Amino acid sequence: MPNKASFDKETKQSNLRFLSMAIPLIMAIWGVLFIFNNALDPSDFTELPQNIREDHVTSLFYRADSWHFPLSLTTSIGEGIPLSLTDSIPLMAMIYKIFNIPTLQYFGMWLLISFGLYSFFAYRISKNIFPNNPLAAGLGSLIFLLLPFIWYHPSYVPWFGGQWLILWTYSIYFKEKQHASLEWYGILALSCLVHPFFAIVCFAIITADLFHLYIYNHSISSYNAASTFSYILTISILALSLVGVFYTSYLSTNLVPIPPLSFSNITGATYNISYLSIGLGCLIGFVISAIIMISSSLTRYYLYYYRALAFTMTLFICYSLIGGLQVTETYHLIFPFLEEGWIKDRVAPLLTSGPRFFIPILLLIPSFIIYTAYSLEKSKKHMGILFLILIFTIEFFLFSPPSAQLEDEFYHLSTKDIAFLDNAQSLEWVYLEEVPLRPQFYDVLAYYAFNNNLSINVAPLIRFPSKYLANLEKEKEEFLNKEFKKNTIYILDPQNTPKELMSQGKTYSLGTVLLFKL
């Protein structure tokens, strides 16, 4: 029968384990409340940055539409747009559609859930390294939460809050096991529903984990390895297909390239890579860890034991340095063999995240620091804890969280604006030159169209389906040939619209666009 002393000791350990998991969760929630406060009111989307407002309006059309195949398809926009080709986070849109939540914005809720899960899987990784030391596990998970880049990009691209999917994958990789994990299938299904970037990254890490089990651990047979790989490949392709990534017969090759790790690309546009910052504390911790590991006899062991993962990370490094695959018709930066065939049409457009493939590498740095703390703890008691406290202190006091600033405030239509739009049955953007990634004034006019049951022909996209582009080209030719449609408001760029066409009807200036109707 356990005595009082052992019971008290177990109670203290339980309380310590609870606190070591609760404190990172509280810190994650506090960070979301502080940094993303403009996204937390589900009934108000006007305080969101413009690009997120656009994604919200696109999701409104999807939720108001009936179900189609692929599951993320909305037929209310143009010829049909799958949300997987936008930044609208199909997973959340589908959940809100299933539960009949037609108008609330879900980006704040998504970030709150995402950072809660991020803290949980950060703790899980730390606990795998320090299974019997809750204090060290809690400190380690806090270091994960103080990486600046995990907070920077979700301010403007909310789907990037799904970095918990990568941590979930790592938490399984670093866990001692003798068989394939059933969690792999859930990770792959969810990552495909969030964004193709996560699907590719998680698939690569899971494949490395499977290779590790088969080649280095010798814990699964050739048959199990081959069958498991076929399962994860099938699930990935099926999930991406169901969500609409492969919706069109082929994807357009008229894509804007993502540059490599430089501040300018071939178009002369500036590219901000500040979201790759890991913070001074983690940088110091990484350097100290590298010095300790290089001088340690464990170095060769770790390099051998984790070489499947190291090979995968090397691929990510190479791809990040090269930049996103350039697949325009006029310029080919790399890989001539991609210029023709299904690789260019289907695969290349999914790999246009360029430097973002450094993210899974940077997410390994806290693990590297925690492993170093573990080796220090084994050599001298409390040395590992002191090392983690040092890194956490430096990182915490030099941490500068970003704040999401509005690029443009939401424009509320005036009575005069509405009077010109009145009696329209459809809104049609006409692009006489290049089709932009973000339609001008989309958030305002598309929201008006949604509230008044009007049809629209465009959505803010990352990957242009060829059918979508062909339809826009057809509409442009009709407009230039003066084949104007009744009860249609045409939305034009005032800088490149021929004046002789404008004399054929009524025009109205609205913000950065020109409205035209018969």
Helices and strands as residue ranges (DSSP letters): H 4-35, G 37-39, H 50-64, E 73-74, E 81-82, G 83-85, H 90-98, H 107-129, H 134-145, H 149-152, G 153-155, G 158-163, H 164-173, H 183-194, H 196-211, I 212-216, H 222-243, G 274-276, H 280-294, H 298-305, H 307-322, G 336-338, H 342-342, I 343-347, G 348-351, G 354-358, H 359-362, H 365-379, H 383-397, H 415-421, E 426-429, H 442-451, E 455-456, H 466-480, E 488-492, H 499-502, E 506-510, E 513-517
